[in-house]
Amino acid sequence: MTLDQLRIFVAVAELEHVTRAAGQLNLTQSAVSAAISALEQRHHMKLFDRIGRRVALTQEGRTFLPEARALLIAAQRTEKVLGDIGGLKTGRLNIAASQTTGNYWLPPRLARFAELYPGVAVHLTIGNTHEVAELAIAGEIDLGLVEGAVSYPALAATRVDDDELLIVAAPKLAADFAAHDPAALLRAPWVAREKGSGTREAFEEAIQNFTSPDNLRRICLELPSNEAVRSAVEAGAGLAVMSCLVAKASIKAGALVELPFVLPKRPFHVLSHKQLYASRAAKAMLGLMLDSATTNA
């Protein structure tokens, strides 16, 4: 049994499709089928049932799947250690980031990391703050980058920067809020991110600065990405609390207007598991984030 065979088995099991697994792994369909057949023949058992164009795990396959995943995770941890020994000439760094940090703040830092350590492969996953924290707790990533206040007993949180928050509107709506009138915010329609995102938490906290939390707010749209929120606000759907990183290009282009309400800044944190081995690549990436934040301060 080889690691490649394990990777192929897990991919086919998760996708329930040989062709899709082959595409994900950049292998031919025949190579994937051959690897599965080799496993089945070597151990004299059937791991998959073929159902039309898809496959489904047999009972033996379902029993084997968590063991295969555990072996792959152990192999990845071993690879981290070997990467350290090689002085970051090779290795892999798994990062998850919330949408604001991952799409706007992180890319220049990743470019710098790739320039300094070209042999280290970086894999980035984007999710909301809650999803990133869950990945870090499960040990599936080396670092998680999120916005806002975080508190998870299993995780260490390192503050790496601060984010400026704005209340924005389309030009045709902005005139109604030109004066600093917090009461007007109660009458406004709002566009917000989904619950669980750092931006949604920032929205909830920001509005409480201007009105009692018992007062109702009208959220006319709840959307799953910063880009969707920005597009909806540009179209006049309502107001939004938005990171300056997300809004600045639209403000410069005249598609959005910043309203005269000052909001507190929110922190960006890097999350890491307290009990898991921190690779040299993870330490180098964290150091680069801290250095760049100091430079830009």
TARANOR-V637905 format. One record per residue. N is the residue number from 1. SS is DSSP state (alpha for helix, beta for strand, coil for the rest). NEAR is the number of other ideal C-beta (glycine too) atoms within 10 Angstrom. D_FIRST is the distance of its C-alpha to the first C-alpha in Angstrom with 1 decimal. Layout:
BEGIN
n=N ss=SS near=NEAR d_first=D_FIRST
n=N ss=SS near=NEAR d_first=D_FIRST
END
This chain:
BEGIN
n=1 ss=coil near=12 d_first=0.0
n=2 ss=coil near=10 d_first=3.8
n=3 ss=alpha near=13 d_first=7.0
n=4 ss=alpha near=12 d_first=8.5
n=5 ss=alpha near=16 d_first=6.6
n=6 ss=alpha near=20 d_first=7.5
n=7 ss=alpha near=19 d_first=10.9
n=8 ss=alpha near=26 d_first=11.5
n=9 ss=alpha near=26 d_first=11.0
n=10 ss=alpha near=18 d_first=13.3
n=11 ss=alpha near=20 d_first=15.7
n=12 ss=alpha near=27 d_first=16.2
n=13 ss=alpha near=21 d_first=16.7
n=14 ss=alpha near=14 d_first=19.2
n=15 ss=alpha near=17 d_first=21.0
n=16 ss=coil near=15 d_first=20.9
n=17 ss=coil near=16 d_first=21.2
n=18 ss=alpha near=21 d_first=19.0
n=19 ss=alpha near=15 d_first=21.7
n=20 ss=alpha near=17 d_first=22.3
n=21 ss=alpha near=25 d_first=18.7
n=22 ss=alpha near=20 d_first=18.7
n=23 ss=alpha near=15 d_first=21.9
n=24 ss=alpha near=16 d_first=20.8
n=25 ss=alpha near=17 d_first=17.9
n=26 ss=coil near=7 d_first=20.1
n=27 ss=coil near=18 d_first=18.0
n=28 ss=coil near=12 d_first=19.4
n=29 ss=alpha near=13 d_first=19.2
n=30 ss=alpha near=10 d_first=18.0
n=31 ss=alpha near=14 d_first=15.0
n=32 ss=alpha near=23 d_first=14.1
n=33 ss=alpha near=17 d_first=14.8
n=34 ss=alpha near=14 d_first=12.8
n=35 ss=alpha near=22 d_first=9.5
n=36 ss=alpha near=22 d_first=10.6
n=37 ss=alpha near=11 d_first=11.7
n=38 ss=alpha near=14 d_first=8.6
n=39 ss=alpha near=21 d_first=6.9
n=40 ss=alpha near=17 d_first=10.4
n=41 ss=alpha near=9 d_first=11.1
n=42 ss=alpha near=10 d_first=8.4
n=43 ss=alpha near=12 d_first=9.5
n=44 ss=coil near=6 d_first=13.0
n=45 ss=coil near=14 d_first=13.8
n=46 ss=coil near=14 d_first=15.1
n=47 ss=coil near=23 d_first=14.0
n=48 ss=beta near=20 d_first=16.9
n=49 ss=beta near=11 d_first=20.5
n=50 ss=beta near=10 d_first=22.1
n=51 ss=beta near=9 d_first=25.5
n=52 ss=coil near=5 d_first=27.5
n=53 ss=coil near=10 d_first=26.0
n=54 ss=beta near=15 d_first=23.9
n=55 ss=beta near=20 d_first=21.0
n=56 ss=beta near=12 d_first=21.0
n=57 ss=beta near=19 d_first=18.5
n=58 ss=coil near=15 d_first=18.9
n=59 ss=alpha near=10 d_first=19.6
n=60 ss=alpha near=14 d_first=16.1
n=61 ss=alpha near=22 d_first=14.8
n=62 ss=alpha near=12 d_first=17.5
n=63 ss=alpha near=12 d_first=16.5
n=64 ss=alpha near=20 d_first=12.8
n=65 ss=alpha near=16 d_first=14.0
n=66 ss=alpha near=10 d_first=15.7
n=67 ss=alpha near=10 d_first=12.9
n=68 ss=alpha near=21 d_first=10.6
n=69 ss=alpha near=15 d_first=13.8
n=70 ss=alpha near=11 d_first=14.4
n=71 ss=alpha near=15 d_first=11.3
n=72 ss=alpha near=15 d_first=12.2
n=73 ss=alpha near=13 d_first=15.8
n=74 ss=alpha near=10 d_first=15.1
n=75 ss=alpha near=13 d_first=13.4
n=76 ss=alpha near=15 d_first=16.5
n=77 ss=alpha near=13 d_first=18.8
n=78 ss=alpha near=10 d_first=17.4
n=79 ss=alpha near=15 d_first=18.0
n=80 ss=alpha near=21 d_first=21.5
n=81 ss=alpha near=13 d_first=22.3
n=82 ss=alpha near=10 d_first=21.3
n=83 ss=alpha near=22 d_first=23.5
n=84 ss=alpha near=16 d_first=26.3
n=85 ss=alpha near=11 d_first=26.2
n=86 ss=coil near=13 d_first=26.4
n=87 ss=coil near=11 d_first=29.6
n=88 ss=coil near=19 d_first=28.5
n=89 ss=coil near=11 d_first=27.8
n=90 ss=coil near=15 d_first=24.4
n=91 ss=beta near=24 d_first=22.9
n=92 ss=beta near=15 d_first=23.0
n=93 ss=beta near=24 d_first=25.6
n=94 ss=beta near=21 d_first=25.4
n=95 ss=beta near=26 d_first=29.0
n=96 ss=beta near=25 d_first=30.5
n=97 ss=beta near=28 d_first=34.2
n=98 ss=coil near=30 d_first=37.0
n=99 ss=alpha near=24 d_first=38.6
n=100 ss=alpha near=29 d_first=41.6
n=101 ss=alpha near=30 d_first=39.9
n=102 ss=alpha near=21 d_first=36.9
n=103 ss=alpha near=18 d_first=38.9
n=104 ss=alpha near=18 d_first=42.0
n=105 ss=alpha near=22 d_first=41.8
n=106 ss=alpha near=21 d_first=38.3
n=107 ss=alpha near=13 d_first=37.9
n=108 ss=alpha near=11 d_first=40.4
n=109 ss=alpha near=20 d_first=38.5
n=110 ss=alpha near=17 d_first=35.2
n=111 ss=alpha near=10 d_first=36.9
n=112 ss=alpha near=15 d_first=38.2
n=113 ss=alpha near=20 d_first=34.9
n=114 ss=alpha near=13 d_first=33.3
n=115 ss=alpha near=8 d_first=36.3
n=116 ss=alpha near=12 d_first=35.8
n=117 ss=coil near=22 d_first=32.0
n=118 ss=coil near=10 d_first=30.9
n=119 ss=coil near=13 d_first=27.5
n=120 ss=beta near=21 d_first=26.6
n=121 ss=beta near=14 d_first=25.2
n=122 ss=beta near=16 d_first=27.0
n=123 ss=beta near=11 d_first=26.0
n=124 ss=beta near=16 d_first=28.9
n=125 ss=beta near=15 d_first=29.2
n=126 ss=beta near=16 d_first=32.7
n=127 ss=coil near=19 d_first=33.9
n=128 ss=coil near=24 d_first=37.0
n=129 ss=alpha near=27 d_first=37.6
n=130 ss=alpha near=16 d_first=36.4
n=131 ss=alpha near=17 d_first=33.1
n=132 ss=alpha near=28 d_first=32.6
n=133 ss=alpha near=24 d_first=33.4
n=134 ss=alpha near=16 d_first=31.0
n=135 ss=alpha near=17 d_first=28.1
n=136 ss=alpha near=27 d_first=29.3
n=137 ss=alpha near=16 d_first=29.6
n=138 ss=coil near=11 d_first=26.1
n=139 ss=coil near=16 d_first=24.8
n=140 ss=coil near=15 d_first=23.3
n=141 ss=coil near=25 d_first=25.7
n=142 ss=coil near=26 d_first=27.2
n=143 ss=beta near=24 d_first=30.7
n=144 ss=beta near=32 d_first=32.7
n=145 ss=beta near=29 d_first=36.0
n=146 ss=beta near=29 d_first=38.6
n=147 ss=beta near=29 d_first=42.3
n=148 ss=coil near=19 d_first=44.8
n=149 ss=coil near=14 d_first=45.0
n=150 ss=coil near=20 d_first=41.8
n=151 ss=coil near=7 d_first=41.3
n=152 ss=coil near=15 d_first=38.0
n=153 ss=coil near=6 d_first=37.9
n=154 ss=coil near=15 d_first=34.2
n=155 ss=beta near=19 d_first=34.8
n=156 ss=beta near=14 d_first=36.9
n=157 ss=beta near=18 d_first=39.0
n=158 ss=beta near=14 d_first=40.4
n=159 ss=beta near=12 d_first=43.3
n=160 ss=beta near=21 d_first=42.9
n=161 ss=beta near=21 d_first=45.7
n=162 ss=beta near=14 d_first=48.2
n=163 ss=beta near=21 d_first=48.6
n=164 ss=coil near=14 d_first=52.0
n=165 ss=beta near=24 d_first=52.4
n=166 ss=beta near=21 d_first=55.0
n=167 ss=beta near=25 d_first=56.6
n=168 ss=beta near=26 d_first=56.9
n=169 ss=beta near=24 d_first=58.5
n=170 ss=coil near=18 d_first=59.4
n=171 ss=alpha near=12 d_first=62.7
n=172 ss=alpha near=10 d_first=64.5
n=173 ss=alpha near=18 d_first=63.6
n=174 ss=alpha near=17 d_first=63.9
n=175 ss=alpha near=10 d_first=67.7
n=176 ss=alpha near=14 d_first=67.8
n=177 ss=alpha near=19 d_first=66.2
n=178 ss=coil near=11 d_first=68.0
n=179 ss=coil near=9 d_first=69.7
n=180 ss=coil near=11 d_first=68.0
n=181 ss=coil near=14 d_first=68.4
n=182 ss=alpha near=11 d_first=65.7
n=183 ss=alpha near=9 d_first=67.2
n=184 ss=alpha near=16 d_first=66.4
n=185 ss=alpha near=20 d_first=62.7
n=186 ss=alpha near=15 d_first=63.2
n=187 ss=alpha near=11 d_first=64.5
n=188 ss=coil near=18 d_first=61.8
n=189 ss=beta near=15 d_first=58.9
n=190 ss=beta near=21 d_first=55.5
n=191 ss=beta near=25 d_first=52.2
n=192 ss=beta near=22 d_first=49.3
n=193 ss=beta near=26 d_first=45.6
n=194 ss=coil near=14 d_first=43.6
n=195 ss=coil near=11 d_first=43.6
n=196 ss=coil near=14 d_first=40.8
n=197 ss=coil near=26 d_first=41.3
n=198 ss=alpha near=27 d_first=43.0
n=199 ss=alpha near=28 d_first=45.6
n=200 ss=alpha near=20 d_first=46.6
n=201 ss=alpha near=20 d_first=47.1
n=202 ss=alpha near=24 d_first=49.2
n=203 ss=alpha near=25 d_first=51.2
n=204 ss=alpha near=14 d_first=52.0
n=205 ss=alpha near=17 d_first=53.0
n=206 ss=alpha near=19 d_first=55.1
n=207 ss=alpha near=22 d_first=57.1
n=208 ss=alpha near=11 d_first=58.0
n=209 ss=coil near=12 d_first=59.8
n=210 ss=coil near=17 d_first=62.3
n=211 ss=coil near=14 d_first=62.8
n=212 ss=coil near=8 d_first=62.4
n=213 ss=coil near=9 d_first=58.9
n=214 ss=coil near=5 d_first=60.7
n=215 ss=coil near=12 d_first=61.9
n=216 ss=coil near=7 d_first=60.0
n=217 ss=coil near=17 d_first=58.4
n=218 ss=beta near=10 d_first=57.8
n=219 ss=beta near=13 d_first=54.2
n=220 ss=beta near=13 d_first=54.6
n=221 ss=beta near=15 d_first=51.1
n=222 ss=beta near=14 d_first=47.8
n=223 ss=beta near=18 d_first=45.2
n=224 ss=coil near=12 d_first=41.5
n=225 ss=coil near=17 d_first=41.8
n=226 ss=alpha near=22 d_first=44.3
n=227 ss=alpha near=12 d_first=44.8
n=228 ss=alpha near=14 d_first=45.8
n=229 ss=alpha near=31 d_first=48.2
n=230 ss=alpha near=22 d_first=49.7
n=231 ss=alpha near=15 d_first=50.3
n=232 ss=alpha near=17 d_first=51.9
n=233 ss=alpha near=26 d_first=54.2
n=234 ss=alpha near=18 d_first=55.1
n=235 ss=coil near=12 d_first=56.1
n=236 ss=coil near=12 d_first=58.4
n=237 ss=coil near=19 d_first=56.5
n=238 ss=coil near=20 d_first=57.4
n=239 ss=beta near=26 d_first=56.9
n=240 ss=beta near=27 d_first=53.7
n=241 ss=beta near=24 d_first=52.6
n=242 ss=beta near=27 d_first=50.5
n=243 ss=beta near=25 d_first=49.0
n=244 ss=alpha near=16 d_first=51.1
n=245 ss=alpha near=16 d_first=47.9
n=246 ss=alpha near=24 d_first=47.6
n=247 ss=alpha near=26 d_first=51.3
n=248 ss=alpha near=16 d_first=52.8
n=249 ss=alpha near=12 d_first=52.2
n=250 ss=alpha near=18 d_first=53.8
n=251 ss=alpha near=15 d_first=56.6
n=252 ss=alpha near=9 d_first=57.3
n=253 ss=alpha near=9 d_first=57.3
n=254 ss=coil near=8 d_first=59.7
n=255 ss=coil near=17 d_first=57.5
n=256 ss=coil near=24 d_first=57.4
n=257 ss=beta near=22 d_first=60.0
n=258 ss=beta near=15 d_first=59.5
n=259 ss=coil near=20 d_first=61.7
n=260 ss=coil near=12 d_first=63.8
n=261 ss=coil near=20 d_first=61.9
n=262 ss=coil near=11 d_first=60.4
n=263 ss=coil near=17 d_first=57.0
n=264 ss=coil near=11 d_first=55.4
n=265 ss=coil near=12 d_first=52.4
n=266 ss=beta near=21 d_first=49.0
n=267 ss=beta near=16 d_first=46.4
n=268 ss=beta near=25 d_first=43.0
n=269 ss=beta near=24 d_first=40.5
n=270 ss=beta near=24 d_first=37.1
n=271 ss=beta near=24 d_first=34.9
n=272 ss=beta near=19 d_first=32.3
n=273 ss=beta near=20 d_first=30.8
n=274 ss=coil near=10 d_first=32.8
n=275 ss=coil near=8 d_first=30.1
n=276 ss=coil near=15 d_first=27.1
n=277 ss=coil near=12 d_first=26.7
n=278 ss=coil near=16 d_first=28.6
n=279 ss=coil near=23 d_first=27.2
n=280 ss=alpha near=19 d_first=29.6
n=281 ss=alpha near=26 d_first=29.1
n=282 ss=alpha near=21 d_first=30.2
n=283 ss=alpha near=15 d_first=33.1
n=284 ss=alpha near=17 d_first=34.1
n=285 ss=alpha near=26 d_first=34.1
n=286 ss=alpha near=18 d_first=36.1
n=287 ss=alpha near=10 d_first=38.6
n=288 ss=alpha near=17 d_first=39.0
n=289 ss=alpha near=23 d_first=39.8
n=290 ss=alpha near=15 d_first=42.3
n=291 ss=alpha near=13 d_first=43.9
n=292 ss=alpha near=16 d_first=44.3
n=293 ss=alpha near=16 d_first=45.9
n=294 ss=alpha near=10 d_first=48.3
n=295 ss=alpha near=7 d_first=49.2
n=296 ss=alpha near=8 d_first=49.9
n=297 ss=coil near=7 d_first=51.9
END
